[in-house]
């Protein structure tokens, strides 16, 4: 039966894995808007959806969408 790795060998393996992960990790995202483009468009559309859709020119009431 083979011997298990010693403390020094285990630490070297863990350090190698940590170094590999650090070197191959993706770049951090740039600090930008917290709201994405799609979410911003949806919010703007939702706010503008409450505008007047039709107005009756004969004294009737307006209705909202």
Residue pairs with C-beta under 8 A, 6 or more apart in sequence:
5 13
33 40
35 43
49 65
50 64
50 65
51 64
51 65
52 62
52 63
52 64
53 63
53 64
53 65
54 62
54 63
55 62
56 62
